[in-house]
Amino acid sequence: MGFVQVDYDNAIAQAKRLDAAADQCGEAFREISLQSGRSERFWQGNSGNAMRAKMAESVRELQRIQGDLRKTAALIRKAAEELRRKDKKLSGVHG
């Protein structure tokens, strides 16, 4: 029987990095939304509308990516914590 070694702390640290990337997505889509609203003063007509439509598309994509990153981070964290608990239980270590 083979054994799988898991670096629980590293897995949880990587999940934190994914959460930080999700936070950056949130900052980016908030900034794009803000700039889109401000652009109406300077960009009008078809070109302005096209630019704002592209900005709205980018915001939706960033929101989707943010959600995916958060879900992935949560799954990694949950798996690492569950594996750690199981390993402790199996090895007889308490706490």
N, C-alpha and C positions, 0 to 999 in steps of 0.2 A: 504494500500500500504506500502511495506517495503522499508527501505532505506539501501543503501550500503555505508559504510564509507570506504574511501580510504585514506591511508596515502601517499600522493603524494611524499613527500620528501623521505620517506623510499623506495618507489618503484624506484625512480630515483637513490637513493644510491645503491640499489641492482643491478640496471642496470650497474652502475659504477663498481661494484664488478665483474660482468660478463665480462665487458670490460677488467678489470685487469687480470682475468683468461685467457681471449683470448690472451692478451699480453704475459702471461707466456707460453702459447702454442706456440706462435711465437718464443719466445726465445728458448724453448726446441727443436723445429724442426730445427731452425738454427744451434744449437749446435750439434744435431745429424747429420745433413748434413755435417757440418765441420768435425766431427770425422769420418764419413764414408769415406770422401775423404782422410783423413790422414791414415786411417786403411790399405790402399792398400800397404803401406810400410812394415807393420808388419804382416798382415793376408793375406795370398795368398792361391790359390787353392780353392778347393770346400768349405772348412770351411769359408774362407774369403768371398767368393761369397755369401754363405748362410747368413752370418752375415750382409753383406751389403744389401742383398735383404730384410732381416727383418728390418733393419734400414730404408730403403726406404718405406717399408710398414708402419712403425711407423710414419714417416714424413707425409705420406698421411693422416693417421688417425688423427694426430694432426692438420693438416691443415683443415680437415673436421670439427673437433670439434671447432677449432677457428672460422670458418665461422658460425657454428651453434650458438656459444656463442654471436658473434657480432649481428647476426640477432635477437636472443632472447632479447638481451639488447636493441636493437633499437625498437623492438615492445613494450617492457615494458615501455620504455621512452615515446614513442609516445602515448600509451594508457593513461599513467598517465597525460601527458600534456594536452591531449584532454579532459579527464575527469575534470581536474582542470579548464580549460577554460569554459566548459559547466556549472560546478557548480557555478563559479563566475558569469556567465551570468544569470543563473537561480536565484541566490540569489541577483542580482542587484549590486554586487560589481564590480567596474570597475578598470582596471589596471592590 
